[in-house]
Amino acid sequence: MENRLTPKQQKRLQERKILDEYHKLVTEQALEPLYQSILEWKSGTLPYFELTELIHLFHKKNQEIYKDFTYTDDKNLLLVAKMKLGRLSEDDIKENKRLLEFWGYEESTSN
C-alpha cells in the first residue's frame, strides 16, 4: 500500500511514524518512575497513599503529553522529535539552526 502513496503522502506517513515513536519514548520516560514506585509499593517500602499520589501526578503528566501531541504545531513537534531521536537531516539543521540552538541542540563536530 505504501508504494501507491504520493511522495507527499509517503513523507507524511514517515513523519507520523517519527511522531509516534517519540510519543512512545516520552510516555515511557514518564512511566518509568511510576513503575519503580509500584515495585516499591509491592515490596512494602512505599505506602499506599504515596503510590496513589504518584499515580495522580503521572496522570496529570500524561495529560500534558497528550496535549503536546494533540495540540502542538506538528512542524515544531516533528523537529523536536527528530532532534530527540537523533534523526535530524542536514536540511532540518540548516533550515532551523537558530531554533535548534535555542532548544539546546549542538551539532556534532565529527564531520
C-alpha positions as CSV (number, residue, x, y, z in Angstrom):
1,M,0.0,0.0,0.0
2,E,2.8,2.4,0.8
3,N,4.1,2.2,-2.8
4,R,0.8,3.6,-4.0
5,L,1.2,6.7,-2.0
6,T,2.2,10.0,-3.5
7,P,5.6,11.3,-2.3
8,K,3.8,13.9,-0.1
9,Q,1.7,11.1,1.4
10,Q,4.9,8.9,2.0
11,K,6.6,11.9,3.6
12,R,3.6,12.4,5.9
13,L,3.5,8.7,6.8
14,Q,7.2,8.8,7.7
15,E,6.7,11.9,9.8
16,R,3.7,10.2,11.6
17,K,6.0,7.2,12.4
18,I,8.6,9.5,13.9
19,L,6.0,11.3,16.0
20,D,4.5,8.0,17.2
21,E,8.0,6.8,18.1
22,Y,8.7,10.0,20.0
23,H,5.3,9.9,21.7
24,K,6.1,6.4,22.9
25,L,9.5,7.4,24.2
26,V,8.2,10.4,26.1
27,T,5.4,8.4,27.7
28,E,7.7,5.5,28.7
29,Q,10.1,8.0,30.2
30,A,7.2,9.4,32.3
31,L,6.0,5.9,33.2
32,E,9.4,4.6,34.4
33,P,9.4,6.4,37.8
34,L,5.8,5.3,38.4
35,Y,6.8,1.7,37.6
36,Q,9.6,1.9,40.1
37,S,7.2,3.3,42.7
38,I,4.8,0.4,42.1
39,L,7.7,-2.0,42.7
40,E,8.5,-0.2,45.9
41,W,4.8,-0.4,47.0
42,K,4.6,-4.1,46.1
43,S,7.7,-4.8,48.2
44,G,6.2,-2.8,51.1
45,T,8.7,0.1,51.1
46,L,6.2,2.7,49.7
47,P,2.9,3.4,51.5
48,Y,-0.3,3.0,49.5
49,F,-1.3,6.7,49.9
50,E,2.1,7.8,48.4
51,L,1.6,5.5,45.5
52,T,-1.9,6.8,44.8
53,E,-0.5,10.4,44.8
54,L,2.2,9.4,42.4
55,I,-0.4,7.8,40.1
56,H,-2.3,11.0,40.2
57,L,0.8,13.0,39.3
58,F,1.6,10.7,36.5
59,H,-2.0,11.1,35.2
60,K,-1.5,14.8,35.1
61,K,1.8,14.4,33.3
62,N,0.3,12.1,30.8
63,Q,-2.5,14.6,30.1
64,E,0.2,17.2,29.3
65,I,1.9,14.7,27.0
66,Y,-1.4,14.1,25.3
67,K,-2.0,17.8,24.9
68,D,1.5,18.3,23.5
69,F,1.0,15.6,20.8
70,T,-2.6,16.6,20.0
71,Y,-2.5,20.4,20.0
72,T,1.1,21.4,19.3
73,D,2.1,22.6,15.8
74,D,3.2,19.4,14.0
75,K,6.2,21.1,12.4
76,N,7.8,22.1,15.7
77,L,6.9,18.8,17.4
78,L,8.3,16.9,14.5
79,L,11.5,18.9,14.7
80,V,11.8,18.2,18.4
81,A,11.1,14.5,17.8
82,K,13.8,14.3,15.2
83,M,16.2,16.1,17.5
84,K,15.5,13.9,20.5
85,L,15.6,10.7,18.3
86,G,18.8,11.7,16.6
87,R,17.1,11.9,13.2
88,L,17.7,15.5,12.1
89,S,18.7,15.8,8.4
90,E,21.2,18.3,7.2
91,D,18.2,20.3,5.7
92,D,16.5,20.2,9.1
93,I,19.6,21.6,10.8
94,K,20.2,24.2,8.1
95,E,16.6,25.4,7.9
96,N,16.1,25.5,11.7
97,K,19.5,26.3,13.0
98,R,18.5,29.2,15.4
99,L,15.5,27.4,16.8
100,L,17.5,24.2,17.3
101,E,20.3,26.2,19.1
102,F,17.6,27.8,21.3
103,W,16.4,24.3,22.2
104,G,19.9,23.3,23.2
105,Y,20.9,21.3,20.1
106,E,24.6,21.1,19.5
107,E,25.6,19.9,16.0
108,S,28.1,17.1,16.0
109,T,31.6,18.3,15.0
110,S,32.8,14.9,13.9
111,N,32.3,15.7,10.2
